[in-house]
């Protein structure tokens, strides 16, 4: 028989190593007290867990309050609430945008503030003093995001003015600039 070429020798050696590895794997699996199954994922069935008590999560800790839908108001409602002084307006934009023009008397709760900083700005939740949250325009999500966060913090008298500064100024609403 003629000698094998180098590539054929390498292929045969790899094939022998593969066969030895498979045989060793089978032998070791059979020697285990609980052999792994050849089909399936090999994981045991998870035991059924009872549902956590109401008001708690799976770890038994108190569950976070349910986030409720925050109502939206239109430009006419926002202008009327502002003119009557019936609500506190909260600008959810970055400080630089707020400084360039905002609804008069509005507070700026910029993205990235911590809960204690927000409470310092807004005070404790006051159901008698509703908050109207707004951003720059209907495409800006920061007013709605702030509403969800404030709901989580316990504020309930909230509404979102999605039109924001774009619709406010287009409707002739006054604007205040901070320097």
C-alpha positions in Angstrom: 0.0 0.0 0.0 1.4 3.4 -1.0 2.0 5.9 1.8 -0.8 8.4 2.4 -0.4 12.1 1.5 -0.1 14.7 4.3 -3.7 16.0 4.0 -5.2 12.5 4.0 -3.1 11.5 7.1 -4.3 14.7 8.9 -7.9 13.9 8.0 -7.6 10.3 9.3 -6.0 11.4 12.5 -8.8 14.0 13.1 -11.4 11.3 12.4 -9.8 8.9 14.9 -9.6 11.7 17.6 -13.3 12.5 16.9 -14.3 8.8 17.3 -12.3 8.4 20.5 -13.8 11.6 21.9 -17.4 10.4 21.2 -16.7 7.0 22.7 -15.2 8.6 25.8 -18.2 10.9 26.1 -20.7 8.0 25.9 -18.8 6.0 28.5 -18.5 8.9 30.9 -22.2 9.7 30.5 -23.2 6.1 31.2 -21.0 6.0 34.3 -22.9 9.0 35.9 -25.4 8.3 38.6 -28.0 10.3 36.6 -27.0 10.1 32.9 -27.8 13.1 30.7 -30.6 12.3 28.2 -29.5 12.0 24.6 -32.6 14.1 23.4 -34.1 17.2 24.9 -32.4 20.0 26.8 -31.4 17.9 29.7 -32.8 20.3 32.3 -35.2 19.0 34.9 -38.7 20.2 35.0 -39.1 23.3 37.1 -41.3 22.7 40.2 -44.6 24.6 40.2 -44.3 27.7 42.3 -47.4 29.2 44.1 -48.5 32.7 43.0 -47.1 35.4 45.3 -49.5 37.1 47.7 -51.4 40.0 46.3 -49.4 43.3 46.4 -46.1 41.5 46.3 -43.7 40.4 43.6 -42.2 36.9 43.2 -39.6 37.6 45.9 -42.3 38.5 48.5 -41.3 42.2 48.4 -43.9 44.9 48.1 -44.8 45.3 44.4 -44.2 48.6 42.7 -47.4 50.6 42.3 -49.3 50.0 39.0 -48.5 52.6 36.5 -51.7 54.2 35.3 -52.5 56.0 32.1 -51.9 59.8 32.4 -54.5 61.9 30.6 -53.6 64.3 27.9 -54.9 67.8 27.4 -55.0 69.9 24.2 -53.7 73.4 23.6 -57.1 75.1 24.4 -57.2 73.3 27.8 -53.6 74.1 28.5 -54.1 77.8 27.8 -57.2 77.9 29.9 -55.6 76.1 32.9 -52.6 78.5 32.7 -54.7 81.6 32.4 -56.8 80.5 35.4 -53.8 79.5 37.5 -55.4 76.1 38.1 -52.3 74.0 37.5 -48.6 74.1 37.8 -46.8 73.6 34.5 -43.7 71.4 34.4 -41.2 71.5 31.5 -39.6 68.1 30.9 -36.9 69.4 28.6 -33.2 69.9 29.1 -32.2 73.1 31.0 -30.8 74.7 27.9 -34.1 74.3 26.0 -36.0 75.5 29.0 -33.8 78.7 29.3 -34.5 79.5 25.6 -38.2 79.7 26.2 -40.9 78.1 28.4 -44.4 78.5 29.6 -44.4 81.4 32.2 -44.1 80.1 35.7 -43.2 76.6 34.7 -40.7 74.5 36.6 -38.0 72.6 34.8 -37.6 69.0 35.7 -34.9 68.0 33.3 -34.1 64.4 32.4 -31.6 62.8 34.7 -32.8 64.3 38.0 -33.0 62.0 41.0 -36.2 61.5 43.0 -35.1 63.7 45.9 -34.2 66.5 43.5 -37.6 66.2 41.8 -39.3 66.3 45.2 -37.3 69.4 46.2 -38.5 71.1 43.0 -42.2 70.0 43.1 -42.8 69.3 46.7 -44.8 66.4 48.0 -47.8 65.3 45.8 -50.7 67.7 46.2 -54.0 66.4 44.7 -55.4 70.0 44.9 -52.6 71.3 42.7 -52.5 69.4 39.4 -49.3 69.3 37.3 -49.3 69.7 33.5 -46.2 68.2 32.0 -45.0 69.2 28.6 -42.0 69.0 26.2 -41.1 70.7 22.9 -43.6 69.2 20.5 -45.9 66.2 19.8 -42.9 64.1 18.7 -41.0 64.7 22.0 -41.5 61.8 24.5 -40.0 63.4 27.6 -43.3 64.8 28.9 -44.9 61.4 28.8 -41.7 59.7 30.3 -41.7 62.2 33.2 -45.4 61.6 33.8 -44.7 57.8 34.1 -41.9 58.5 36.6 -43.9 60.9 38.6 -46.8 58.4 38.8 -44.3 55.9 40.1 -43.2 58.5 42.7 -46.8 58.8 43.9 -48.0 61.9 42.1 -51.6 61.5 40.9 -52.9 64.9 39.7 -51.0 64.8 36.4 -51.8 65.5 32.8 -49.6 65.7 29.8 -49.7 68.5 27.2 -48.3 66.7 24.2 -48.4 69.7 21.9 -45.6 71.3 24.0 -43.9 74.6 23.3 -44.4 74.2 19.5 -48.2 74.2 19.8 -48.2 76.6 22.7 -46.4 79.4 20.9 -48.2 78.6 17.6 -51.5 79.3 19.5 -50.1 82.6 20.8 -49.4 81.4 24.3 -46.9 83.5 26.2 -43.3 82.4 26.6 -40.7 83.3 29.2 -36.9 83.3 28.6 -34.4 82.6 31.4 -31.0 84.1 31.2 
